[in-house]
Amino acid sequence: MVSRVIPVDPFDLVIFGGTGDLARRKILPALFRRFVAGQIPDGSSIVGAARSEIDDAEYKSLVKDALREFHPGDLPEDMLSGFLNILHYVQVDATGDQGWDALAKLARPDVVRAFYFSVGPSLFGALAERLHHHGLVDPETRIVVEKPFGRDLETARALNTSLAAHFEECQIYRIDHYLGKETVQNLMAIRFGNMLFEPLWNSQYVDHIQITVAETVGVQGRGEYYDRSGAMRDMVQNHLMQLLCLIAMEPPAKFDPDAVRDEKLKVIRALDPVEPADLVRGQYLADGDRAGYLEDAEDPASKTESFAAMKVHVSNWRWAGTPFYLRTGKRLKARASEIAVVFKETPHSIFDEDAGRHRNTLSIRLQPNEGIDLDVTIKEPGPGGMRLIDVPLDMTFSEALGPESEASADAYERLIMDVIRGNQTLFMRGDEVEAAWAWTDPIIQGWETRGDRPEPYETGSSGPEDALALMHRDGRRWREIRE
Ligand code: NAP
């Protein structure tokens, strides 16, 4: 399949924190892949900005090393020098005045200027203010901000206010890389581009929905950050909530940023508070040489959760009575993220008992092997009566569309190019983020007030026993976590 690359005009992208982990692991490799795909036009430039005292040549060498380490697959060395030619470095302190004049010379006013805040959130306000003060903001200027966007409603509001002092909402791109995944966008194509699913997409036909984001890694190396966050803040408030919104939202009138985000916001506002009995938290145990959460977190008494599961109700006409089960955790049995829409059984079976009762499930795999499966019930082949089995109609993108198709583009590639194009559809709006915190805060506060210790779970398992019980008591089962 021939990939289609949509051209953009030349642009200048400044990465504050251009020497940091996120820039080296995700942002720069994503930009390099877009360069290789021919989507970064001549006349564009990429500027790394940080406090480190290095020059252009040293920065290029740092980026080269990062690409060698983090570029997926073989590095096309012949493209490297062309990419390095458009790179620059400026030594800038977000909280001081050094370097801003040099930056103003590199980020030109006659092209789209995008500033990626790949630094800690405590610097967002200072950066916004200095960009403004040094004349780097015009109506075409965009800023990109990373999670965590606050740690509760109050801090998220304060961040929004500090950015709004210098930027319009249409200039602020709050990134959630889950929204950049091909399958997530395909979820909207499946729902709103087909006649097949939308008529069934409601509590009359959907038994329940499961959203799982499972990781096999622990928090090693990030223990200090993670221990102040936990699964609820780090994953549920942003990634899982965004996925839930896309599943549950009403059809927007248009595929346009505000129409989509208005509908997502309505979903968040329709979420019921979660009963304590419908919430489970866990902490992974040590396994052989691998430390348990309490050692990784460095606080032997930490009550931060490395796993969270919950039953959530969307209180509106469409979803009344259909629960959404969410779970996410570290050190689980496989690295797998999926959304499963489990339909109800047929109201009556015309087959005898041997045929069994079956359900259709639409599963949307986010990682690995992005793709969509639809389990359809058919007759088991062969003689011997009518027995029913479920077979998947499988659409694995790399198989259906070819490994080199644009479907294989990483979420960061797609989202960064959306910033350049000025398309905010896949970015969170300020009011969405605040509404998500307003729902999340009471859950976290309830945990803190009760002071319960998270339930330990085995490394390599599906999580704590209570998470299994959460489904069992409703007569349902979690889907197997598998790659
Ligand atoms: P990091 O490795 O600590 O890098 C921070 C970067 O900011 C460095 O380039 C640092 O360079 C620069 N910096 C620090 N203070 C500065 C200042 N006063 N002025 C200018 N530059 C300054 O952090 P990271 O992991 O890349 O994370 C960056 C942001 O992305 C954070 O908000 C993080 O929460 C978020 N994030 C990261 C990941 C990830 O996978 N790493 C994932 C999601 C979100 P100098 O010290 O040379 O100034």
Residues whose N, C-alpha, C, O or C-beta is under 5 A from the ligand:
A	BS01	NAP	G17 G18 T19 G20 D21 L22 A23 A49 A50 R51 S52 V92 D93 A94 T95 F117 S118 V119 G120 P121 E146 K147 P148
